[in-house]
Amino acid sequence: MITTDLVDDVRRVTIDRPERRNALTSAGLDALRRTVEEADASVIVIRGAGSAFCAGADLDEVADLGREGAAEFARRGQRTARAIGETDGVVLAAIDGPARGGGLELALACDLRVATPEATFGEPGVTFGLFGAWGGTVRLPRVLGEGAAMDLALSGRVVDAEEALRMGLVSRIVDDPWTVATGIARNDPYALAATKRRLRDDRPVAEQEEREAEAFAELIARYEPEDR
């Protein structure tokens, strides 16, 4: 279900279940988490095989879960999303086609979301009595702001790439997200990791600033004269 390869110094991670629009089972979530945690590149691209990015949870599995099983399934998705956010590598979601429910939630955990013109986005859970439980209720308002997050999550509507760009859900619309990933990969890997850690820091401002100064000093200490 999860395949991976290294291309042009970028770790490419593919959710490879196109016959189910790349919907993820428990096993698929665990495999995705392990693949991201073990990634050996400064830039990681998560993408979907076929015509979709990811349809979210495999509802055939979800339908058979009891209360405790459902809670564990949600925690699995949350662990995977946290792994995406916490890895040192810059994680880019290359979204070509639908990103729905848990698929959108995993994209929200990425550092960058880059869409093609064919990408669409939605949190349809409320339309069939559910909601996103892979950290989506936490990350969606952080990315969009409360008003836009409420609108998207409570309506269950689908937005296209242009509206997603206006909302701040994606940072770019390009024909080939791979070009964005390879451009980022040309930057210094230590600087990329340090910058990601600082931008992700949610400690009080004074603590963030101190850590920022320390991280900057560490990068300066690595410089050789020819790098200047």
N, C-alpha and C positions, 0 to 999 in steps of 0.2 A: 504493500500500500504506500510506503514511503521509499522513494529512491533518491540517491544523491550522487553527485559527481563534482569534481573540481575543474572549472573552466576559467582560464585567464585570471587565476588567483582569486576567483570568486567561488564560494561553496554554493552550489545549486541544489536546493531541496525541493523535490516534487511530490505533491500529494497525488498519487497515481492510481486513481480509481474512477476513471471517466464514466464508466457505465452507471455509477451512482452519483454523478456530478461531484465526485471527490468528497462525499460525506464520510465523516470519521467515526469509527467505532472506538471502543475503549483501547483495543490493541493498536489502532492507528494513532490515537492520541499519545500513547506511551512511546511508540516508535518515533513520532515527530519530536517529542520532547528529548529523547535520547540523541537523536540525530543533531538537533540544535546544540545540545550540551557538549557533544563531541566534535563539533565543527572546528576545523583547523584553518580558518581563514578570517581575515579582518572584515570581510563583507559576506553576508549570507543572504541568498535570495530564496524566498518561499514562493512557490507558484503551484498552479494546478494543471494537471494533464487534461487535454481535450478542450472543451468549450466553456468550462467553468473554473473559477478559482476554487471555491469550496462551498458546498451547500450546508455546511455545519454538521450537526450531529446526525448520525444514522438513526432515523426515527424507527426503523424496524427493531433495533436494539433497545432504544429508549422505551418503546411500547411494552416491553417485557420486564421492565425494571420495577421492583417494589420501591417503597419509600427509601429504605436504606441504600438500595442499589442506585437509585436516582441521585441521592446525595453524593455517593462515591463517584458516580459518573461526572457530576458537576465538578467535584474536586479534581478529577483527572484533567478535565479541560482547563481548570484554573492553574494547575501545576504546569501544564504545557505552556499556557500564556505567560506565566511568570518566568519560565525558562527562556522564552523568547526575549522578554524585556531585560533579563538579568545577564545574559551572555555578553562577553566583552565585544564580540563582533557586532558590526552594524547590520541590523536585520531589515531587509527591504521586502515588502509584500508586492509582488508583481501581479497585479489584478487584471486579468483579461477574461471578461465574462462575469457571471453572477458571483457575488460574495454575499451569502445569506446567513443569518443567525450566527451560529458558532464560527462560520467562516469569516464573517465580518469581525467577530470578537477577536479571533486570532490575528487578523490584519491590524486591529487596533493596538494589539500588544507589540507590533513591529515598530521600529524606529521611523520608518518611512513607508508610505503607501503610495505607489505609483501605478496609475491606471492607464489602460488603453482606452480608445474611444468606445469600445464595446463593453466596458465594465459597467456593472450595475450593483447597487448596494441596498440591503434591506434587513430589518430586524422583524421578521414576520411572526414571531412567537405568539403575540397576542391574538392573532387571527385564528389560532387553533388551541388556545388555552394555556400557553407556556410563555416563557420569556428567556432571554439570553442569560445563562448562568455560568459562563466561562470567563467571568470578570467583566462582562459587557456593561452591567449597570454601574460599575466603577469607572471604567475607562471612557465610555461614550461621552458623559458630561465633561470629563477632563479634556477630551479632544475637541468637542463641538461647543461646549458651554451648555448650561442646563436647558435653556429654551429649545435649542435645536435638537438636543438629545431627547427631550420629552416628545417633541414632534415626531421624530423618526421612530422611537420605540413604542409610543402609544398609538400611532396610526397604523403601523405595520406596512407603510407604503414603501415603494421602491423608488430610488433616485438614480438618475443616470450619472455618467462621469462628470459632465459639466456642472450639474447641481452639487455633486460631491465635492468638486473643486471649490465652488463658491462657499460651501459650508465649512471648508477646512478639513474635510474627511480625507481627502487625498492632497498631496503636495504638487503633483504634476500629472498631466495627461500627455502621453507620448505613444508613438506607434510601437516602440520596442523598449520596455522597461529595462532590459538588459544593458542598454547603453548608459543608463543612469548608474546602475550598479558598478559597471567597469570603470566609469569616471570616478566614483567615490573610492574604488579600490586602488587608484593611483596615488591616493594620499597616504601620509605616514600612518602605519597601523597603530602605533602607540598614541599618537595624537587623536586618532579616531576613537580609540577605546576610552581615553581620558575625557574627551569631549562628551561622549555618550554618557559616561558615569556622572558627569557634572550636570548635564541637562536632565537626567533622570532623578537627580537627588531631590528628595522632598523634605529634608530636614529644615529646621528654622534657618532664616536667611543668614544670620551671622555664622552659623556652622557651615553652611554651603560656601560662603565666601572664603572661610579659612581653608576648607578642602580645595577650593578652586586655586588658591594661592599655592598650596602644597603641590597640587598636581602640575601647575605651571612650572614650578621649580624643578620637579622631577623631569619634565620634558627638556628644560634648559640644560640640565645636567647631562643629558644624553647627547646633546649636540656636539659634533666635531666641527672644526673650523671650516671644512669644505662644505658643510651644510648651510652655512650662514650666507 
